[in-house]
Each structure stands twice: as structure tokens, then as C-alpha cells.
């Protein structure tokens, strides 16, 4: 009996120790681990929801997404609160809570910024609509004034039915200046409206200030021209809209201030999203730390339980061995038939548990020491199952980390999509500006063409009248026996008038011819602005020559001192090939424009080192900008070479020149899209493009197109 009491006491102490250790695991480590995992999982949901907020297209969609995130935020706050109340690593729990609170604050900030962004977008749309209406109103008011002034300057007529003004009045410098100021006002109105529209559509904040400076220069020009014309003569129809146009671009509430606030807000949103990702990484790291600490605690508890069980088992065996000799006769029947069998079942169950069978419940029965040992073993079995569940928690934590990696990949895809949107916006703005300028140039070209035709007809009619009058006068004089000297003088006068009229007719035909040629160039620019067309046969030599001269005249318009020796060596046997003329025209225009820029930069650089040079083709006493255009038929392809003797390209930059948005020009002079687009167009035609260059000496672009 004594040995039995001692054995029971040892078993009770051992398994009580096991129970205490397991209680610490159940009440501390396991809940803390589960709560940390839940917090990390919920934070991932919040981080994934943040980009959806910034992608909302309407306020209603934003409200719907925000309502969904509010539920996730409540769950996240509940998990943080639960984690704080669990006994464990207090420093890690506090750090996890701080990161979680910062994450929720960032989500709230993103929601608020999106609301402001919709308000700014609405204002921007209103500004765009007002600009469109204002531009139409200004152009509609200016065109009749310009036409009337031009008609008056040429003919002297102010109103039909009234006699014309004297030539010294209608063909005076004041009348011409008034026509020039009206035409420049129309150009400034279009330029100012285009600059404001471009500012409202750009997505790069660094481009905003150059646009502002250009608009301010245009506004100053408008004010000067309005002052020269006199606001009283123009009336409120022009002065009011021009004042509104200038006001739209001025001040913090103007177009530039509005777009600057939008871009700053977009940058703030990107910073908040980046901060969210950092906080998510910190939350996962803290959660992993809590899981690691809890795992170590569980492992320590498991070892302590095993040690207690082993100690109890050894003590029980010793006590049992000592009591066997004295109790074998008294309790042989009881022990042999009842107790030994129960102990055998308990021992067998312990061996099966050691082999990994934890599913079957330990049910020995009885209220004696063996029953208590079975109950303790059942507790141990349940604790072992909890350890298995902890392993499952670790697996889920690994899966969460994998999901975070997927989120990072999705963010990278989003950034690539944003870069593509920026490129499309720039291309759209460039096409719109080109089409607008070409359309505005087309009207005065039509005037030149039409008035030259009318003037030729008027001169022909005048010559007919002169000849008729001369013939009538000659006949009258012959009838009246006039003198020969007077007849000779009249003949000389008639010949002089015919000679002058012939010169004027030739000049007008030249004006008409060049007007038609300029009109064709503008038509080509309009076709380029409308985008790609269909493939059709085109003369490569004519296409190259025409757009090379267009680029040259464009450079001359920007700098009147610019000049270049344009040499052509075009193979007449090439003929026509199937291409998309509008796209190929862009390629030639980009190449020749870059060549003109390179020679101009080299000329200016050499001019700075030789300030005493006086030649107009300066850049040094011996330097003359040259551009050579060459075409050749090579086997089954056509080779086009565009070579300039400009500044060349350094070797380390040659591989990058066809990359999108890479440029060697200053920020306000180049976008880095010209060569990238040219390369794409040539590849679409089945051809190739390469460059040969030497820094400081020359650059030669070589284009190969399939012939057939």
C-alpha cells in the first residue's frame, strides 16, 4: 500500500508538471502564433486592396471599394487587439501593432487623396472644355478680320459698293502691320490653347515648367499685339476671350497650378503604396518572429514534458520493482488479472504513440493511478496533435510569403502598364499638336494659291485691255494722220507694260507653284498626324527628298542662321515599293531632324571656341555642315543612307539610342521617342536599321527595306 501511494504521488507530480508546461503552450504560444498569422494574412489583404483604390475610375467605384476595405480593416483591428491581449513577446507584439496602425493610416490617406484627385480631374476636364470653346471663339472672330484686312491691303476695298481707298493708304506699312498683327494673334491663340491643353495632359512634372515658360512668352506676345492694334478697334469680342485665355494659365488656380497639384497628388499616392509594401514586409517579418518564438516555446515544452514523463516512468519502474517482491503473493490475482492488463494496454498505447499513432483516444478507464496516467497520456496526445497543427501554421506562413511575392510581381506589371500609358499620352499630344499647326498653316497657303491664280487672270485681262486700247488708239491716229514719233512712243510704252506684266505673271506663277508645293507638304503633315495608313506603292527617292527638305526648313524656322549643304545621290532605278508612306515619312523626318540638330550643335560648339569667326556658316573657319542622302538597290533590298558630319555619338551610347525615352538632347528639346518609333516602323516593314558613327566626326543611319 505504501509503495502504491508513493508511486501515485510520483505519477501525479510528473504529470502535473507536464500539464503546467502544456498549459503554457495552450494559453500562450499557440494563440500568439495563430493571432500573428491572422494579422499577417489580413495585412496582405489590405496591401492588395490599396492599388484597387488608386485604380478606381469613378467616385462610386471608389466608395464601393472603400466599403469592402472597411470590413477588412475592422477584422485587422480585431486581430491586432487580440494579439495585444495574449501573453507573449510584448516588444514584438507592440512593434506589430505599430506597423498595423501605420498600414491602416496609409489606407485612409489613399482614400482621402483619391477623393481629392476626382475633384481635380473634374476641374481639369472643365478647363479642357473651356479651352476648346475659347479657341474656337478666338479663331472664329479673328479669321474674318484677317481676311478683310488682307483684302483691303491688296485691293483697297473696305466694303462692297464703295470706292477703294488710295494705294498709299491701303497698301501702307500700317495696313500691312495690322494684317501681320492679326495673323500673329491667331497663331498665338492657337499656340496658347495648345500649350494649356498639353499641360493638362502631361504626366511628367518636369515638363510642366517649360510649358509654363512657353505660355508666358506667348501671353506677353498677345498683350503686345493687342496693344499695337488697340483694344477699342478690336472690341470685347477679342479682348475678353484673350484676357480669359491668359487668365487660364496664370496664378495658382490656373491650368499649370491645377496640373501641378494633380501630379503632386499622384506622387503622394505612389509613396503611400510603396510605404504599404514596406509595412507589409515588416508585418510579415514580425509575424515570422512571433511564430519562431512560439515554436521554440513549444519545442521547449515538449522536451520538458518528455523529461517529466521519462522521470516518472523510471521512478514508477523502480517503485514497482521494489514492491513486486512484497505484494506478489497478496495481489497476484488482482495485479495479474486486472492491473497488469491495464498497464499493458497503457504501455502498448504509449508505444503506438511513440510510433506516430496520435489519432486514437487513450481510454483505459478506472479512477486509480493507472486511470490518471491514462488521462495524462491523453493530455500528452492532444498536445502532440497541437504541435502538428503548429507545423500546419508554418506551412500556411510559407504560403503567405509566396502570395506576397505574387503581389510584388503584379506591382511590377502595373508599373510597366503606367510607362506604356505615359508613352501613349506623349504620342497623342505630339500628333494633336502637329495636326493643329498643319491645319492652321493650310488656310494662309490656300490664300496664297487662290490670290496668285486670281492675280494671273487679272494681269492677263489687263494685257488684253492694254492691247485693245493700243490698237484702238493706233487705228484712230492712222485715220487722223498722226505723227510717227508719237506712235513709236506709244508702242514702246505698250511693250514696257507687256514686259512688266510678263515678269509679274512669272512671279505669280512661281508663287503659285511654291504655294502648291507648301500645301502638299502641309497635307503630308496632316496625313502623318492621322496615323498609319495602308500599304501602297511609293517613290522612296521622292519621299526621302521631300521630307528631308521639310526637316531642313523646320530647322531654319527655329534658327534663321542655320544652314546645311544638302547633297543627294539617289538611285533612279529604285522606282516604287510597297510601304506605308505616312509611317516611313516619320522615319525620314526624324533622321534628318536629328542630323540637322547634330550639325547645329557642333557648329555652335566650335563657334564658342572661335568667337572671332565671321562667316555665316560658322562653327570654325573650315567647318561647313553637310548632309548626304544616298539610295541604292542592293540584291533584294533597298539601302537608304543618311550621313551628317555633326558631333557623332559616343561608343557607350550607341547601344541605347533605339531605347524608348533615351535621348542625348536637353529635357525640353527631346523625348527619346523618335529613334525608338523609327526602329519599330522599319521592323514592321520587314527591314532593319543600324548606325555607323564616330564621336566628333560623323553619324550615318543605314536603313534596309525589302524590295518586293
C-alpha positions in Angstrom: 0.0 0.0 0.0 2.8 2.4 0.8 4.6 1.7 -2.5 1.3 2.3 -4.3 0.8 5.7 -2.6 4.4 6.7 -3.4 4.0 5.6 -7.0 0.8 7.6 -7.3 2.4 10.6 -5.8 5.4 10.4 -8.2 3.0 10.0 -11.2 0.8 12.9 -10.0 3.8 15.2 -9.6 5.3 14.2 -13.0 2.1 14.6 -15.0 1.1 17.8 -13.1 4.4 19.2 -14.3 3.6 18.0 -17.9 0.1 19.7 -17.5 1.7 23.0 -16.4 4.1 23.1 -19.3 1.3 22.2 -21.8 -1.0 24.9 -20.3 1.7 27.5 -21.1 1.8 26.3 -24.6 -2.0 26.2 -25.0 -2.6 29.6 -23.3 0.4 31.5 -24.6 2.4 30.2 -27.6 -0.3 28.6 -29.7 -2.8 31.6 -29.5 0.0 34.1 -30.1 1.2 32.2 -33.2 -2.3 31.9 -34.6 -3.0 35.6 -34.0 0.3 36.6 -35.6 -0.6 34.5 -38.6 -4.0 36.1 -38.8 -2.6 39.6 -38.6 -0.1 38.9 -41.4 -2.7 37.3 -43.6 -5.1 40.3 -43.0 -2.3 42.8 -43.7 -1.7 41.1 -47.1 -5.4 41.6 -47.9 -5.2 45.3 -47.0 -2.0 45.8 -49.1 -3.6 44.1 -52.1 -6.6 46.4 -51.7 -4.6 49.6 -51.8 -3.9 49.5 -55.6 -7.6 48.9 -56.2 -8.3 52.2 -54.5 -5.9 54.1 -56.9 -7.3 52.3 -59.9 -10.9 53.4 -59.2 -12.4 55.2 -62.2 -15.3 56.9 -60.6 -16.3 58.2 -57.1 -19.0 55.5 -56.9 -16.4 52.8 -57.6 -14.1 54.3 -55.0 -16.9 54.3 -52.4 -17.7 50.6 -53.2 -14.0 49.6 -52.9 -13.6 51.6 -49.7 -16.7 49.9 -48.1 -15.1 46.5 -48.9 -11.8 47.6 -47.4 -13.6 48.8 -44.3 -14.6 45.3 -43.4 -11.1 44.0 -43.8 -9.8 46.9 -41.7 -12.2 46.0 -38.9 -11.0 42.4 -38.9 -7.4 43.6 -38.9 -8.0 45.9 -35.9 -9.7 43.0 -34.1 -6.7 40.7 -34.7 -4.3 43.4 -33.5 -6.3 43.9 -30.3 -6.4 40.1 -29.7 -2.7 39.8 -30.3 -2.0 42.6 -27.7 -4.0 40.8 -25.0 -2.1 37.5 -25.4 0.8 36.8 -23.1 4.0 36.5 -25.1 6.8 38.6 -26.5 5.5 42.1 -25.6 8.1 44.0 -27.7 7.3 42.1 -30.9 3.5 42.5 -30.3 3.8 46.3 -29.8 6.0 46.6 -33.0 3.5 44.5 -34.9 0.7 46.8 -33.7 2.6 49.9 -34.6 3.1 48.7 -38.2 -0.5 47.7 -38.4 -1.7 51.1 -37.3 0.6 52.8 -39.8 -0.8 50.5 -42.6 -4.4 51.5 -41.7 -3.4 55.2 -41.6 -1.9 54.8 -45.1 -5.1 53.2 -46.4 -7.1 56.1 -45.0 -4.7 58.6 -46.6 -5.0 56.9 -50.0 -8.9 57.1 -49.8 -8.7 60.8 -49.0 -6.2 61.5 -51.8 -8.4 59.7 -54.3 -11.4 61.9 -53.3 -9.3 65.0 -53.9 -8.0 63.5 -57.2 -11.5 63.1 -58.6 -12.2 66.8 -57.7 -9.0 67.9 -59.5 -9.8 65.7 -62.5 -13.3 67.3 -62.8 -11.7 70.7 -62.7 -9.2 69.7 -65.4 -12.0 68.4 -67.7 -13.8 71.7 -67.2 -10.7 73.6 -68.2 -10.2 71.5 -71.3 -13.8 72.1 -72.4 -13.4 75.8 -71.8 -10.1 75.9 -73.8 -11.8 74.2 -76.8 -14.7 76.7 -76.8 -12.3 79.7 -76.2 -10.0 78.6 -79.0 -12.9 78.2 -81.5 -14.3 81.6 -80.5 -11.0 83.4 -80.9 -10.2 81.7 -84.3 -13.8 82.3 -85.5 -13.5 86.0 -84.6 -10.0 86.5 -86.0 -10.4 84.8 -89.4 -12.9 87.3 -90.8 -10.8 90.2 -89.5 -7.7 88.8 -91.1 -9.5 88.1 -94.4 -11.0 91.6 -94.5 -7.6 93.2 -93.7 -5.8 91.2 -96.4 -8.5 92.0 -99.0 -8.3 95.7 -98.0 -4.5 95.7 -98.2 -4.5 94.1 -101.6 -7.5 95.8 -103.3 -8.3 98.9 -101.1 -11.9 97.9 -100.7 -13.4 98.1 -97.2 -17.0 97.4 -98.3 -18.5 96.2 -101.5 -20.2 99.1 -103.4 -17.9 101.8 -102.1 -14.8 103.1 -104.0 -11.4 101.7 -102.9 -9.0 103.7 -100.8 -5.9 105.2 -102.4 -3.0 102.9 -102.8 -0.8 104.8 -100.4 -3.4 104.3 -97.8 -4.5 100.6 -98.3 -1.0 99.4 -99.2 0.7 101.3 -96.4 3.0 99.9 -93.8 0.3 100.4 -91.2 -2.2 98.3 -93.1 0.4 95.5 -93.6 1.4 95.7 -89.9 -2.2 95.4 -88.8 -2.7 92.3 -91.0 0.6 90.8 -89.6 -0.5 91.5 -86.0 -4.0 89.9 -86.6 -2.3 86.8 -88.2 0.1 86.5 -85.3 -2.7 86.9 -82.8 -4.5 83.9 -84.4 -1.2 81.9 -84.3 -0.7 82.9 -80.6 -4.3 82.0 -79.8 -3.8 78.5 -81.2 -0.3 78.1 -79.6 -1.6 79.3 -76.2 -4.6 76.9 -76.3 -2.3 74.0 -77.4 0.2 74.7 -74.6 -2.6 74.8 -72.0 -4.2 71.6 -73.4 -0.7 69.9 -73.4 -0.1 71.0 -69.8 -3.4 69.4 -68.7 -2.5 66.1 -70.3 1.2 65.6 -69.5 2.1 63.1 -66.8 5.7 64.2 -66.2 6.1 67.1 -63.7 9.5 68.1 -65.1 7.8 69.1 -68.4 5.3 71.4 -66.7 7.7 74.4 -66.1 9.0 74.6 -69.8 5.3 74.6 -70.9 4.6 77.4 -68.4 7.5 79.5 -69.7 6.4 79.0 -73.3 2.8 80.0 -72.4 4.0 83.1 -70.5 6.1 84.1 -73.6 3.0 83.6 -75.8 0.9 85.7 -73.4 3.4 88.5 -73.5 3.3 88.4 -77.3 -0.6 88.5 -77.2 -0.5 91.6 -74.9 2.0 93.4 -77.2 0.0 92.7 -80.3 -3.3 93.7 -78.7 -1.7 97.0 -77.5 -0.4 97.7 -81.1 -3.9 97.0 -82.6 -5.7 98.9 -79.9 -8.4 97.3 -77.8 -11.0 99.9 -79.0 -10.7 98.7 -82.6 -10.9 95.1 -81.7 -13.9 95.3 -79.3 -14.9 93.0 -76.5 -15.2 90.0 -78.9 -11.4 89.6 -78.9 -10.1 91.4 -75.8 -12.4 89.5 -73.5 -11.5 86.0 -74.8 -7.8 86.8 -74.9 -7.9 88.0 -71.3 -9.6 84.8 -70.3 -7.1 82.7 -72.2 -4.2 84.4 -70.4 -6.0 84.1 -67.0 -6.5 80.3 -67.5 -2.7 79.9 -67.5 -1.9 82.3 -64.7 -1.9 82.1 -60.9 -2.1 79.1 -58.5 -5.7 78.3 -59.7 -4.7 78.3 -63.4 -4.1 75.3 -65.6 -0.4 74.9 -64.5 -1.2 75.1 -60.8 -4.1 72.6 -61.2 -2.0 70.1 -63.1 0.9 70.5 -60.6 -1.4 69.7 -57.7 -2.6 66.6 -59.6 0.9 65.4 -60.3 1.9 66.0 -56.7 -1.1 64.0 -55.6 -0.2 61.1 -57.9 3.4 61.1 -56.5 2.0 61.1 -52.9 -0.2 58.1 -53.8 2.8 56.2 -55.2 4.8 56.9 -52.0 1.8 55.6 -49.9 1.7 52.4 -52.0 5.4 51.9 -51.6 5.1 52.5 -47.8 2.3 50.0 -47.7 4.5 47.3 -49.3 7.3 48.1 -46.8 4.8 47.9 -43.9 3.5 44.6 -45.2 7.1 43.2 -45.3 7.6 44.4 -41.7 4.4 42.8 -40.6 5.3 39.5 -42.1 8.8 39.7 -40.6 7.3 40.4 -37.1 4.8 37.6 -37.5 7.5 35.2 -38.5 9.5 36.3 -35.4 6.5 35.6 -33.2 5.9 32.2 -34.9 9.6 31.4 -34.4 9.5 32.3 -30.7 6.3 30.3 -30.2 7.8 27.3 -32.0 10.8 27.5 -29.7 8.5 27.7 -26.7 6.5 24.7 -27.9 9.7 22.7 -28.5 10.9 23.5 -25.0 7.6 22.5 -23.5 7.7 19.2 -25.5 11.1 18.4 -24.2 10.1 19.3 -20.6 7.0 17.0 -20.9 9.1 14.2 -22.3 11.6 14.6 -19.5 8.9 14.6 -16.9 7.3 11.5 -18.4 10.6 9.7 -18.5 11.5 10.6 -15.0 8.0 9.5 -13.8 8.3 6.3 -15.7 11.7 5.5 -14.2 10.5 6.2 -10.7 7.4 4.1 -11.2 9.5 1.3 -12.5 11.8 1.4 -9.5 8.9 1.6 -7.1 7.2 -1.2 -8.9 10.3 -3.4 -8.9 10.7 -2.8 -5.1 7.0 -3.6 -4.4 6.8 -6.7 -6.5 8.5 -9.0 -4.0 6.3 -8.0 -1.1 3.0 -7.8 -3.0 3.3 -10.7 -5.4 1.6 -13.2 -3.1 -1.1 -10.8 -1.8 -2.1 -9.2 -5.1 -1.2 -11.8 -7.6 -4.8 -12.3 -8.7 -5.6 -8.6 -8.6 -2.4 -7.5 -10.3 -2.2 -10.4 -12.7 -5.8 -10.2 -14.0 -6.6 -6.5 -13.7 -3.8 -4.1 -13.1 -1.2 -5.7 -15.3 -3.6 -5.9 -18.2 -4.5 -2.2 -17.9 -0.8 -1.3 -17.6 -0.1 -3.4 -20.6 -2.8 -1.6 -22.6 -1.4 1.7 -21.4 2.2 0.7 -22.3 1.0 -0.6 -25.7 -0.8 2.7 -26.3 2.4 4.7 -25.3 4.5 2.6 -27.8 2.0 3.2 -30.6 2.0 6.9 -29.8 5.8 6.8 -29.9 5.5 5.3 -33.4 3.3 8.2 -34.5 -0.3 7.0 -34.0 -1.9 10.0 -32.3 -5.5 9.7 -33.7 -6.9 7.0 -31.3 -8.1 8.3 -27.9 -6.4 6.9 -24.8 -9.3 5.3 -22.8 -8.1 2.9 -20.1 -10.9 3.5 -17.6 -10.8 3.5 -13.9 -10.2 6.1 -11.2 -6.9 4.7 -9.8 -3.4 5.7 -10.6 -3.4 3.9 -13.9 -6.5 5.9 -14.9 -4.7 9.1 -14.0 -1.7 8.0 -16.1 -4.0 7.3 -19.0 -5.6 10.8 -18.6 -2.1 12.4 -18.5 -1.2 10.4 -21.6 -4.4 11.6 -23.3 -3.3 15.2 -22.5 0.1 14.5 -24.0 -1.6 13.0 -27.1 -3.7 16.2 -27.5 -0.6 18.4 -27.1 1.2 16.4 -29.7 -1.7 17.0 -32.1 -1.4 20.7 -31.3 2.3 20.5 -32.4 1.2 19.0 -35.7 -1.2 21.9 -36.1 1.7 24.3 -35.5 3.5 22.7 -38.3 0.5 23.4 -40.5 0.6 27.0 -39.3 4.3 27.2 -40.6 3.2 25.8 -43.9 0.5 28.5 -44.2 3.1 31.2 -43.3 5.2 30.0 -46.2 2.1 30.2 -48.5 1.6 33.8 -47.3 5.1 34.7 -48.2 4.5 33.2 -51.7 1.4 35.4 -52.1 3.4 38.5 -51.2 5.9 37.6 -53.9 3.0 37.4 -56.4 1.8 40.8 -55.2 5.3 42.2 -55.9 5.2 40.7 -59.4 1.7 42.2 -60.0 3.0 45.7 -58.9 5.9 45.4 -61.5 3.3 44.7 -64.2 1.3 47.7 -63.1 4.4 50.0 -63.4 5.1 48.7 -66.9 1.5 49.5 -67.8 1.9 53.0 -66.4 5.0 53.6 -68.6 3.1 52.5 -71.7 0.3 54.9 -70.8 2.9 57.8 -70.5 4.3 57.0 -73.9 0.8 56.9 -75.5 -0.1 60.2 -73.9 3.1 61.8 -75.3 2.5 60.4 -78.8 -1.2 61.6 -78.7 -0.1 65.1 -77.6 2.5 65.3 -80.4 0.1 64.1 -83.1 -2.6 66.6 -81.9 0.0 69.5 -82.0 1.3 68.6 -85.5 -2.3 68.3 -86.9 -3.3 71.6 -85.3 -0.3 73.5 -86.6 -0.6 72.0 -90.1 -4.3 72.8 -90.2 -3.6 76.4 -89.3 -0.9 76.8 -91.9 -3.2 75.3 -94.6 -5.5 78.4 -94.6 -2.9 81.1 -95.5 -1.4 78.7 -98.1 -4.9 78.5 -99.7 -5.0 82.3 -99.7 -1.6 82.4 -101.5 -2.7 79.9 -104.1 -6.1 81.4 -104.8 -4.9 85.0 -104.9 -2.0 84.2 -107.2 -4.4 82.5 -109.6 -6.7 85.4 -109.5 -3.8 87.9 -110.0 -2.6 86.0 -113.0 -6.1 86.2 -114.5 -6.3 89.9 -113.7 -2.9 90.6 -115.4 -4.0 88.6 -118.5 -7.2 90.7 -118.7 -5.2 93.9 -118.1 -2.8 93.0 -121.0 -5.8 92.3 -123.3 -7.3 95.7 -122.4 -3.9 97.4 -123.0 -3.5 95.7 -126.3 -7.1 96.7 -127.3 -6.6 100.3 -126.2 -3.3 100.5 -128.0 -4.9 99.0 -131.2 -7.9 101.5 -131.0 -5.6 104.4 -130.5 -3.3 103.4 -133.3 -6.3 103.0 -135.6 -7.6 106.4 -134.6 -4.2 108.1 -135.2 -3.8 106.4 -138.6 -7.2 107.8 -139.6 -6.3 111.2 -138.4 -2.8 111.1 -140.0 -1.0 111.2 -136.7 2.8 111.7 -136.4 5.2 108.8 -136.5 7.1 110.0 -133.3 4.1 109.7 -131.1 3.2 106.3 -132.5 6.7 105.0 -131.7 6.5 106.3 -128.2 3.1 104.5 -127.6 4.5 101.3 -128.9 7.4 101.5 -126.5 5.1 102.1 -123.6 2.9 99.1 -124.6 5.9 96.9 -124.9 7.2 98.0 -121.5 3.8 97.3 -119.9 3.7 93.8 -121.5 7.2 93.2 -120.3 6.4 94.2 -116.7 3.1 92.2 -116.9 5.0 89.2 -118.1 7.5 89.5 -115.2 4.6 89.8 -112.8 2.9 86.8 -114.3 6.1 84.8 -114.0 6.5 85.9 -110.4 2.9 84.9 -109.6 3.3 81.6 -111.2 6.4 81.0 -109.1 4.4 82.0 -106.0 1.5 79.7 -107.1 4.0 76.8 -107.7 5.7 77.1 -104.3 2.3 77.6 -102.6 1.1 74.3 -104.1 4.3 72.6 -103.0 3.9 74.0 -99.5 0.3 72.9 -99.5 1.4 69.4 -100.4 3.9 69.4 -97.5 1.2 70.5 -95.1 -1.1 67.8 -96.5 1.6 65.2 -95.8 1.9 66.6 -92.2 -1.8 66.2 -91.7 -1.7 62.6 -93.1 1.2 61.9 -90.7 -0.9 63.3 -87.8 -3.7 60.9 -88.7 -1.6 57.8 -88.0 -0.7 54.8 -90.1 -2.4 54.1 -93.4 -2.5 51.2 -95.8 0.5 49.9 -97.8 0.7 51.4 -101.3 3.4 51.9 -103.9 5.5 55.0 -103.1 8.6 56.6 -104.7 11.3 56.3 -102.0 13.5 58.9 -103.6 10.7 61.5 -103.7 9.6 60.6 -100.2 13.1 61.0 -98.8 13.9 64.2 -100.7 10.6 65.9 -99.7 10.8 65.2 -96.0 14.5 66.0 -95.8 13.7 69.5 -97.1 10.8 69.7 -94.8 13.0 69.0 -91.8 15.6 71.4 -93.1 13.1 74.3 -93.4 11.8 73.4 -89.9 15.3 73.9 -88.6 15.7 77.1 -90.5 12.4 78.4 -88.9 13.8 77.7 -85.5 17.2 79.4 -86.2 17.5 81.7 -89.2 21.3 81.4 -89.1 21.1 77.7 -89.6 22.3 76.3 -92.9 23.4 73.0 -94.3 24.9 71.7 -97.5 22.2 69.1 -98.6 23.6 66.6 -101.1 21.5 63.9 -102.8 22.8 60.8 -104.5 19.5 59.0 -105.3 19.4 55.8 -107.5 16.7 56.5 -110.2 16.4 52.7 -110.8 14.8 52.1 -107.4 11.3 53.1 -108.5 8.4 52.4 -106.2 8.0 49.8 -103.5 5.0 48.8 -101.2 5.2 50.8 -98.0 3.1 52.8 -95.6 4.1 56.3 -96.8 2.9 58.2 -93.6 5.0 55.9 -91.3 8.1 56.0 -93.5 7.8 59.8 -93.7 8.1 59.9 -89.9 11.3 57.9 -90.1 12.9 60.2 -92.7 11.7 63.3 -90.8 13.2 62.0 -87.5 16.5 61.0 -89.1 17.1 64.3 -90.9 15.9 66.4 -87.9 18.5 64.6 -85.7 21.2 65.2 -88.4 20.3 68.9 -88.5 20.4 69.1 -84.7 23.8 67.3 -84.6 25.5 69.6 -87.1 23.9 72.7 -85.5 25.3 71.7 -82.1 28.7 71.1 -83.5 28.6 74.5 -85.3 27.7 76.3 -82.1 30.3 74.4 -80.0 33.0 75.3 -82.5 31.7 78.9 -82.7 32.2 79.3 -78.9 35.8 78.2 -79.2 36.3 80.6 -82.2 34.4 83.8 -81.4 36.2 85.9 -84.0 34.8 83.8 -86.9 32.6 86.0 -89.1 31.3 83.6 -91.7 27.6 82.7 -91.6 28.4 79.0 -91.8 30.5 79.4 -88.7 31.4 76.6 -86.4 35.0 77.3 -87.0 36.7 78.8 -90.1 36.8 75.4 -92.0 33.6 73.7 -90.8 30.6 73.5 -93.1 27.5 71.5 -92.0 26.8 68.8 -94.6 24.0 66.2 -95.0 24.3 63.5 -97.7 21.2 61.4 -98.8 22.0 58.2 -100.7 19.8 55.4 -102.0 21.0 52.1 -103.7 19.4 48.9 -104.8 21.3 46.0 -103.1 20.2 42.5 -104.1 16.6 42.0 -102.9 16.5 45.2 -100.8 16.9 48.9 -100.9 19.6 50.7 -98.8 19.0 54.2 -97.6 21.9 56.1 -96.0 21.5 59.5 -94.2 25.0 60.8 -93.2 25.9 64.0 -91.4 29.2 65.5 -90.3 27.9 66.5 -86.9 29.0 65.7 -83.4 28.6 61.9 -83.7 27.6 59.5 -80.9 29.9 58.2 -78.2 30.5 54.4 -78.3 29.0 53.9 -74.8 25.7 55.4 -76.0 25.3 53.7 -79.4 23.5 50.6 -78.0 21.0 52.8 -76.2 19.8 55.2 -78.9 16.9 53.0 -80.0 15.6 52.5 -76.5 12.3 54.3 -75.7 12.8 57.7 -73.8 16.6 57.6 -74.2 17.9 60.9 -75.6 21.1 62.9 -75.7 19.2 66.2 -76.1 18.2 68.5 -73.3 14.9 67.7 -71.5 13.0 70.5 -73.2 14.2 69.5 -76.7 13.8 65.8 -76.9 11.5 63.0 -75.7 13.6 60.0 -76.7 10.8 58.5 -78.8 11.9 59.4 -82.3 14.5 56.7 -83.0 12.5 54.1 -80.9 9.5 54.7 -83.1 11.6 54.7 -86.3 13.1 51.4 -85.4 9.6 49.9 -84.8 8.3 51.2 -88.1 11.3 49.8 -90.1 10.8 46.4 -88.4 7.1 46.5 -89.3 8.1 47.0 -92.9 10.3 43.9 -92.6 13.5 45.9 -92.8 16.4 46.8 -90.4 18.2 49.9 -89.2 21.7 50.3 -87.9 24.1 53.2 -87.2 27.8 53.9 -88.0 29.3 56.8 -86.1 32.5 58.3 -84.8 32.3 60.7 -81.9 33.0 64.3 -83.1 33.2 63.3 -86.8 30.0 61.9 -88.3 26.9 59.8 -87.9 25.4 57.6 -90.7 22.0 55.9 -90.3 21.6 52.9 -92.6 18.1 51.7 -93.4 17.4 48.5 -95.3 13.9 47.8 -96.8 12.8 44.7 -98.7 12.2 45.3 -102.4 9.2 43.3 -103.4 
